[in-house]
Amino acid sequence: MNASTMNQTDCPEVQVPAPLFFTIGVVSLAENLLVVVAVIRNRNLHAPMYCFICSLAAFNTIASLSKTWENLMLVLADVGHLEKRGSSEMKLDDVMDSLLCMSFVGSIFSFLAIAVDRYITIFHALRYHNIMTMQRTGAILGVIWTTCGVSAFLMVRFFESKFIMICFVVFFVISLVTICFLYVYMFMLASIHARKIAALPTSGEGKSRRQRWQGNSMRGALTLTILFGAFVVCWGPFFVHLIIIMVCPMNPYCECYRSLFQLHVVLLMSHALIDPAIYAFRIAELRRTFRKMLLCSDWRR
């Protein structure tokens, strides 16, 4: 999936300094490992939504690790320590591409799972703990990771196949539409519910408690909407690059867009850098856990 072919265009290929790749990769790797450890060790975060967030952070970790390692291979090849087209190097490059595809598909599935979890939280609150048990959450995560592993293998193994590439495009589009529909539907119904609550008699503590609960649920949904927006912005240009490879590989205008490949990769890697910052800014429990971890306080409880 590298932009290794020569551009048939007047647009020069944009080069990004290798230290920038390594800096983004190492920092994002550390941040997402921090999220994974925080969710695993803090009992207050042992809930379905945080499990899905932990899964998303793990997929971000895989993306950071794969691209950092791939860029390290390119640097070693440039100084003559590796062969750019050696058999072992090509196999390792396929492994890195598989991990990147796994991260992409896993992020999509994680956002779908989180969207469904938020929907159940807001509109089926009384039955939420019966529907979203930790056993079901574990089963969902198992299915997600297994599906992502198989999908990543097929995408890289048969990437030259038109059918696989079309399936990849269709999967991305359908997933985006589904997630956007769920979020829009949630906010529309939540707005209707808020108006109904406001129309109720103003007496009683139950009403204020219901308003606080719905406000917290909607804050969680808004946080995940921000996360999804960051995902689309960061992965979108790279995905357009893949579509261009399939649709117009030799068109000069398409090749001009492909000359920005390294910038697309930087943006892709930045997604793993941005997500933990959003968690820390929007989710109070994670923010407190991060603070205690960094200050070496008693954060396990």
C-alpha positions in Angstrom: 0.0 0.0 0.0 3.0 2.3 -0.3 3.1 5.0 -2.9 6.0 3.3 -4.6 4.9 3.9 -8.2 6.3 6.9 -10.1 4.0 9.8 -10.5 3.1 10.5 -14.1 2.4 14.1 -13.2 4.2 17.4 -12.7 3.2 17.4 -9.0 6.3 16.6 -6.9 5.8 14.0 -4.2 5.6 15.6 -0.8 8.2 14.2 1.6 7.7 14.2 5.3 10.8 14.0 7.5 11.3 10.6 9.1 11.7 12.0 12.7 8.1 13.4 12.4 6.8 9.9 11.7 8.7 8.4 14.6 7.6 11.2 17.0 3.9 10.8 16.2 4.2 7.0 16.3 6.0 6.8 19.6 3.8 9.4 21.4 0.6 7.9 20.1 1.8 4.4 21.0 2.5 5.6 24.6 -0.9 7.4 24.9 -3.0 4.5 23.7 -1.2 2.0 25.9 -2.0 4.4 28.8 -5.7 4.2 27.9 -5.6 0.4 27.7 -3.8 0.1 31.0 -6.2 2.6 32.6 -9.3 0.7 31.6 -7.9 -2.7 32.6 -6.7 -1.6 36.0 -9.4 0.8 37.1 -12.5 -1.1 38.4 -14.7 1.9 37.8 -14.0 1.6 34.1 -15.1 -2.1 33.8 -18.2 -1.2 31.8 -19.2 -2.1 28.2 -18.6 1.4 26.8 -15.1 1.6 28.3 -14.3 -1.9 27.1 -15.1 -0.8 23.6 -13.0 2.4 24.1 -10.2 0.1 25.3 -10.6 -2.0 22.1 -10.5 1.2 20.0 -7.3 2.3 21.8 -5.8 -1.1 21.1 -6.5 -0.8 17.4 -5.0 2.7 17.4 -1.9 1.1 19.1 -1.7 -1.4 16.3 -1.9 1.3 13.7 0.8 3.4 15.4 3.1 0.4 15.8 2.7 -0.8 12.3 3.3 2.5 10.6 6.3 3.3 12.9 7.8 0.0 12.2 7.2 0.3 8.4 8.9 3.8 8.4 11.8 2.3 10.4 12.2 -0.3 7.6 12.2 2.4 4.9 14.9 4.3 6.8 17.0 1.2 7.1 16.5 0.5 3.4 17.6 4.0 2.5 20.9 3.5 4.4 21.5 0.1 2.8 20.7 -2.2 5.8 17.7 -3.7 4.2 16.7 -4.6 0.6 13.6 -2.7 -0.6 12.4 -5.6 -2.7 13.8 -8.5 -0.7 11.5 -11.5 -0.1 11.6 -11.3 3.7 11.2 -7.5 3.6 8.2 -7.8 1.3 6.6 -10.4 3.6 7.2 -8.1 6.6 5.7 -5.2 4.7 2.6 -7.4 4.0 2.3 -8.0 7.8 2.5 -4.3 8.5 -0.2 -3.6 5.9 -2.4 -6.4 7.4 -2.1 -4.8 10.8 -3.0 -1.4 9.4 -6.1 -2.8 7.7 -6.9 -4.6 10.9 -6.7 -1.3 12.8 -9.0 0.4 10.2 -11.7 -2.3 10.2 -11.4 -2.6 14.0 -11.9 1.1 14.5 -15.1 1.0 12.3 -16.5 -2.0 14.3 -15.6 -0.4 17.6 -17.4 2.8 16.7 -20.4 0.7 15.6 -20.4 -1.1 19.0 -20.0 2.1 20.9 -22.9 3.7 19.0 -25.2 0.8 19.7 -24.1 0.8 23.4 -24.9 4.5 23.7 -28.3 3.9 21.9 -29.2 1.3 24.5 -28.0 3.4 27.4 -30.2 6.4 26.4 -33.4 4.7 25.2 -33.4 1.4 27.1 -31.9 2.5 30.4 -34.0 0.2 32.6 -32.9 -2.9 30.7 -29.4 -1.7 29.9 -27.6 -4.0 32.4 -29.6 -7.0 31.3 -28.9 -6.3 27.6 -25.2 -5.2 27.8 -23.7 -7.7 30.2 -19.9 -8.1 30.5 -20.2 -11.6 29.0 -22.0 -10.3 25.9 -19.5 -7.5 25.7 -16.6 -10.0 25.8 -18.3 -12.0 23.1 -18.8 -8.9 20.9 -15.2 -8.0 21.3 -14.1 -11.6 20.4 -16.2 -11.4 17.2 -14.8 -8.0 16.3 -11.2 -9.0 16.7 -11.6 -12.3 14.9 -13.5 -10.7 12.0 -10.8 -7.9 11.8 -8.0 -10.5 11.7 -9.6 -12.5 8.9 -10.5 -9.3 7.0 -7.0 -7.9 7.2 -5.5 -11.1 5.9 -8.0 -11.2 2.9 -7.5 -7.5 2.1 -3.7 -7.8 1.8 -3.6 -11.3 0.3 -6.0 -10.4 -2.4 -5.6 -6.6 -2.6 -5.1 -6.7 -6.4 -8.5 -8.3 -6.8 -11.2 -5.8 -7.9 -13.8 -7.7 -5.9 -11.8 -7.3 -2.6 -11.2 -3.6 -3.2 -14.9 -3.1 -4.0 -15.9 -4.9 -0.9 -13.5 -2.7 1.1 -15.0 0.5 -0.4 -18.6 -0.7 0.2 -17.9 -1.7 3.8 -16.4 1.7 4.5 -19.4 3.6 3.0 -22.1 1.4 4.6 -20.4 1.6 8.0 -20.2 5.4 7.8 -23.8 5.7 6.8 -24.9 3.3 9.6 -22.9 5.1 12.3 -24.1 8.6 11.1 -27.7 7.3 11.0 -27.5 6.0 14.6 -26.0 9.2 16.0 -28.5 11.5 14.2 -31.4 9.2 15.3 -30.1 9.3 18.9 -29.9 13.0 19.0 -33.3 13.5 17.4 -35.0 11.1 19.9 -33.1 12.6 22.8 -34.3 16.1 21.8 -37.9 14.8 21.7 -37.5 13.1 25.1 -36.0 16.3 26.6 -39.0 18.3 25.5 -41.3 15.7 27.0 -39.4 15.9 30.3 -39.5 19.7 30.3 -43.3 19.5 29.8 -43.8 17.4 32.9 -44.9 19.0 36.2 -42.0 20.7 37.8 -42.4 19.0 41.2 -40.3 16.1 42.4 -36.7 15.1 42.6 -37.3 12.3 40.0 -37.6 14.8 37.2 -34.2 16.4 37.9 -32.6 13.1 38.4 -33.9 12.0 35.0 -32.6 15.2 33.4 -29.2 14.7 34.9 -29.0 11.1 33.7 -30.1 12.0 30.2 -27.6 14.9 30.2 -24.8 12.5 31.2 -25.8 10.0 28.5 -26.0 12.7 25.8 -22.6 14.0 26.9 -21.2 10.5 26.3 -22.9 10.3 22.9 -21.5 13.7 22.0 -18.0 12.6 23.0 -18.2 9.5 20.8 -19.5 11.7 17.9 -16.4 13.9 18.3 -14.2 10.7 18.2 -16.0 9.5 15.1 -15.6 12.9 13.4 -11.8 12.8 14.1 -11.7 9.3 12.7 -13.3 10.3 9.4 -11.1 13.4 9.1 -7.9 11.5 9.7 -8.6 8.3 7.7 -10.7 9.9 4.9 -7.8 11.1 2.8 -5.9 7.8 3.0 -9.1 6.0 2.1 -9.6 8.3 -1.0 -6.0 7.4 -1.9 -6.9 3.7 -2.0 -10.0 4.5 -4.1 -7.9 6.4 -6.6 -5.5 3.4 -6.9 -8.5 1.4 -7.9 -10.4 3.9 -10.1 -7.8 6.0 -11.9 -4.3 4.8 -11.3 -2.7 6.5 -14.3 -4.7 9.8 -14.5 -2.4 12.8 -14.0 -4.9 14.6 -11.7 -5.3 11.4 -9.6 -1.5 11.0 -9.5 -1.3 14.6 -8.2 -3.5 13.6 -5.2 -1.4 10.5 -4.7 1.8 12.7 -4.4 0.4 13.7 -1.0 0.5 10.1 0.2 3.0 10.8 3.1 0.8 13.6 4.4 -2.2 11.2 4.3 -0.1 8.8 6.4 0.8 11.5 8.9 -2.9 12.4 9.2 -3.8 8.7 9.7 -1.2 8.3 12.4 -2.4 11.5 14.1 -5.8 9.9 14.7 -4.1 7.6 17.3 -2.6 10.8 18.8 -5.9 12.7 19.0 -8.2 10.1 20.5 -6.5 9.8 24.0 -6.6 13.7 24.2 -10.4 13.6 23.5 -10.8 10.9 26.2 -8.9 13.0 28.7 -10.8 16.1 27.9 -14.3 14.7 27.7 -14.4 11.7 30.1 -13.9 12.7 33.8 -13.2 9.2 35.1 -10.5 8.5 32.5 -9.0 12.0 33.2 -8.8 11.2 36.9 -7.2 7.8 36.2 -4.6 9.4 33.9 -3.7 12.0 36.5 -3.3 9.3 39.2 -1.2 7.1 36.9 1.1 9.9 35.9 1.4 11.0 39.6 1.9 7.4 40.7 -1.0 7.6 43.1 -3.3 4.8 44.3 -5.4 4.7 41.1 -6.5 1.0 41.1 -9.8 1.6 42.9 
